[in-house]
Amino acid sequence: MDDMNYGLCTTPTHSLEGFVEDWVNTYKKQLQKIRLFQPLHPSTLSKQQKTYFVKAFYHIRGHFHDFLWFMGNHAPSKEMKSIVLNNIAEEFGGHCYSHEQLYAVFASKLDVDIVEEIINCDTYEPYILEFNKGHLRWLNSHNWPGCLSAFAAYECLDNIDYPYLTAFARNMGVPEEGLPFFRVHEKVQHYQSMTSILNEIWDTHSDDVMEGFHFIGAHQLSMWSNLSSQLFDME
């Protein structure tokens, strides 16, 4: 799954900003080819398909703590550890609901007991497990500039993926009060807060930065393609 190209090997540019812009545009074009992200399909989903999406998507996003734990344990400085800690703090939501609680609100609107799924992992499919383990294997085999770049790329994709996912959830019949989990991720600024550090790394490790972004883009698209196939094969 990790070897799938998906056309993400964009031509290197002279700036981080130019590279990321090309990478984002290429990713979006590939994303829009996946049935999951094409208009109107969610409105035709059965109850079984909706339930599957809620449970499967939890495991796609709900195990990110393993990624963060790896990053925090291998961060080379207090500054880098703070980046990870700030991300974890935001997951807990401060004075508001945590992201986990917001997801439970979403699930409840489709009559899914997500707590039961979290405990039993009945829908933690092999392709999702491979997606999550794939992140850890990649991080374990690359240097810190590459790891930080992969982390930044993953955060960057929140702002790209979640507008599509919000529309998908809305088309499934989820009312607006069930969508805060998605809207929060549309607006997060994790990637933007890392651009100054990435620019410093780009000056000396641009190849590592590009490799990290390319891995995350291809890995994410592969996962979306698998989720889409599983979901629509239920028709």
Solvent accessible surface area in square Angstrom, and as a share of the most:
residue,aa,sasa,rsa
1,M,69,0.31
2,D,53,0.27
3,D,141,0.73
4,M,95,0.42
5,N,89,0.46
6,Y,50,0.19
7,G,47,0.45
8,L,2,0.01
9,C,96,0.58
10,T,23,0.14
11,T,107,0.62
12,P,84,0.53
13,T,47,0.27
14,H,191,0.85
15,S,52,0.33
16,L,5,0.02
17,E,140,0.63
18,G,19,0.19
19,F,0,0.00
20,V,13,0.08
21,E,104,0.47
22,D,54,0.28
23,W,0,0.00
24,V,23,0.13
25,N,69,0.35
26,T,27,0.16
27,Y,0,0.00
28,K,77,0.33
29,K,135,0.57
30,Q,35,0.15
31,L,0,0.00
32,Q,89,0.39
33,K,138,0.59
34,I,18,0.09
35,R,86,0.32
36,L,1,0.01
37,F,16,0.06
38,Q,61,0.27
39,P,108,0.68
40,L,136,0.68
41,H,48,0.21
42,P,3,0.02
43,S,74,0.48
44,T,99,0.58
45,L,13,0.06
46,S,53,0.34
47,K,114,0.48
48,Q,118,0.52
49,Q,5,0.02
50,K,42,0.18
51,T,33,0.19
52,Y,17,0.07
53,F,0,0.00
54,V,0,0.00
55,K,54,0.23
56,A,0,0.00
57,F,0,0.00
58,Y,17,0.07
59,H,0,0.00
60,I,2,0.01
61,R,28,0.10
62,G,17,0.17
63,H,32,0.14
64,F,26,0.11
65,H,108,0.48
66,D,58,0.30
67,F,5,0.02
68,L,5,0.03
69,W,181,0.64
70,F,35,0.14
71,M,0,0.00
72,G,21,0.20
73,N,89,0.46
74,H,101,0.45
75,A,9,0.07
76,P,88,0.55
77,S,47,0.30
78,K,170,0.72
79,E,103,0.46
80,M,26,0.12
81,K,92,0.39
82,S,40,0.26
83,I,30,0.15
84,V,4,0.02
85,L,113,0.56
86,N,102,0.52
87,N,5,0.02
88,I,50,0.25
89,A,57,0.44
90,E,68,0.31
91,E,50,0.22
92,F,142,0.59
93,G,20,0.20
94,G,68,0.65
95,H,200,0.89
96,C,102,0.61
97,Y,125,0.47
98,S,19,0.12
99,H,12,0.05
100,E,81,0.36
101,Q,95,0.42
102,L,24,0.12
103,Y,5,0.02
104,A,37,0.29
105,V,43,0.25
106,F,0,0.00
107,A,0,0.00
108,S,61,0.39
109,K,79,0.33
110,L,19,0.09
111,D,123,0.64
112,V,12,0.07
113,D,86,0.45
114,I,8,0.04
115,V,87,0.50
116,E,91,0.41
117,E,3,0.01
118,I,55,0.28
119,I,124,0.63
120,N,73,0.37
121,C,50,0.30
122,D,115,0.60
123,T,18,0.10
124,Y,50,0.19
125,E,44,0.20
126,P,107,0.67
127,Y,25,0.09
128,I,0,0.00
129,L,71,0.35
130,E,55,0.25
131,F,1,0.00
132,N,19,0.10
133,K,99,0.42
134,G,0,0.00
135,H,9,0.04
136,L,55,0.28
137,R,121,0.44
138,W,28,0.10
139,L,3,0.02
140,N,112,0.57
141,S,81,0.52
142,H,55,0.25
143,N,73,0.38
144,W,43,0.15
145,P,22,0.14
146,G,2,0.02
147,C,5,0.03
148,L,2,0.01
149,S,0,0.00
150,A,0,0.00
151,F,1,0.00
152,A,0,0.00
153,A,0,0.00
154,Y,12,0.04
155,E,4,0.02
156,C,11,0.07
157,L,0,0.00
158,D,11,0.06
159,N,39,0.20
160,I,13,0.07
161,D,0,0.00
162,Y,1,0.00
163,P,59,0.37
164,Y,55,0.21
165,L,0,0.00
166,T,5,0.03
167,A,43,0.34
168,F,6,0.02
169,A,0,0.00
170,R,104,0.38
171,N,63,0.32
172,M,4,0.02
173,G,58,0.56
174,V,4,0.02
175,P,52,0.33
176,E,86,0.39
177,E,107,0.48
178,G,0,0.00
179,L,0,0.00
180,P,36,0.23
181,F,10,0.04
182,F,0,0.00
183,R,80,0.29
184,V,53,0.30
185,H,17,0.08
186,E,48,0.21
187,K,143,0.61
188,V,9,0.05
189,Q,108,0.48
190,H,28,0.12
191,Y,23,0.09
192,Q,80,0.35
193,S,86,0.55
194,M,3,0.01
195,T,43,0.25
196,S,73,0.47
197,I,18,0.09
198,L,0,0.00
199,N,72,0.37
200,E,120,0.54
201,I,20,0.10
202,W,23,0.08
203,D,115,0.60
204,T,104,0.61
205,H,73,0.32
206,S,34,0.22
207,D,105,0.54
208,D,29,0.15
209,V,0,0.00
210,M,21,0.09
211,E,78,0.35
212,G,0,0.00
213,F,0,0.00
214,H,34,0.15
215,F,19,0.08
216,I,1,0.00
217,G,0,0.00
218,A,9,0.07
219,H,1,0.00
220,Q,1,0.01
221,L,0,0.00
222,S,2,0.01
223,M,0,0.00
224,W,0,0.00
225,S,36,0.23
226,N,46,0.24
227,L,0,0.00
228,S,6,0.04
229,S,57,0.37
230,Q,74,0.33
231,L,0,0.00
232,F,14,0.06
233,D,114,0.59
234,M,62,0.28
235,E,127,0.57
